[in-house]
Amino acid sequence: MLTSYSTILVLFIIIALGYILAKRGIFTNDVSSALSFFVINFALPLEIFLRIMRDFNKQKLENLFKESFFPILVICFVLIIGYFSSSLFKVSKEQKGAFTLCFASPSAAFIGMPIILGLYGDKGLPYALLVYVVTSLSTWTIGITLLNRDSELSTHTHTPFDLSRTIKELLSPPIAAFIVASLLVVLNIPLPFFVKSLFGYIGNTTSALAMLFIGTTIFRTGIKNLTFSKEVLGILFGRFFITPLIVLLFAHLFHISNIMGAVCLLQFSIPVSNTVAILAGEKHVDVGFTDSSLTYSLLAYLFLFPIMMKLVTVFF
């Protein structure tokens, strides 16, 4: 337990460093944007690509895909519960979509991947990646639809569904890297040593840069501007109580492997995805609410992580 908590504590120290550097003006908005761009478009995709190529064969990939129904089932149920929970927490109709998405969407790339890599290494990465793919698909299909509805109610305008952008986001660099690497594994095409070395150097920067970006995000949000409302309470309730409960229930019902269950529990039960906050701003939805949900869930996670690890120890 101490080793596991040390892993998450190290990540939060790097987040604090990002916050301090942003506060001192060293990490400006442009630097923060550059960090995000580099991680999503280069570091994380190359990390995923290299690890799939290095640690998987055709049989292992087939076994992974056989269990893919599990994260799909979890995200579907959490989305449904989140939508109906908006009435329980008396969320305004203009915020129902954002509430549902915050309730159900974990930061699977920026926080989940580094945590799983720190705890389980190469063994856990494919399962973490599977959760990332599933949650990304839900965000850019169901999530976008819900946020468009919020935007229409707030601005009294109609937002057409952008199919081209949805396809582009569904084929984001991390997901594309997973697909290409899987194809190369199936076709048994090896990587040259030079490529492995290059991808390794860039991919190894993923965790640190992602945490620095989150620190700058918290600073830009502004601690003084955060509001702890009933909606935020509902988000924390969904992230750290409902979601773990659903994962544990379904893992028991479907006899999921221990590694899949452990990774899914940790991946789904992490802070709100920063993608939701970004999309809410683009759709002119209440960004104060989404930013507060993101930041409070980060702060709460520091204290709730030992409980999640205890659940992993007990059930998996």
Buried (B, 14 or more C-beta within 10 A) or exposed (E): EEEBEEBBEBBBEBBEBBBEBBEEEEBEEEBBEBBBEBBBEBBBBBBBBBBBBBBBEEEEBEEBEEBBEBBBBBBBBBBEBBBEBBEEBEBBEBBBBBBBBBBBBBBBBBBBBBBBBBBBEEEBBBBBBBBBBBBBBBBBBBBBEBBBBBBBBBEEEEBEEEEEEBEEBBEBBBBBBBBBBBEBBEEEEEBEEEBBEBBBEBBEBBBBBBBBBBBBBBBBBEEEEBEEBEBBEBBBBBBBEBBBBBBBEBBEEEEBBEBBBBBBBBBBBBBBBBBBBBBBEEBBBBBBBBBBBBBBBBBBBBEBBBEBBEBBEEBB
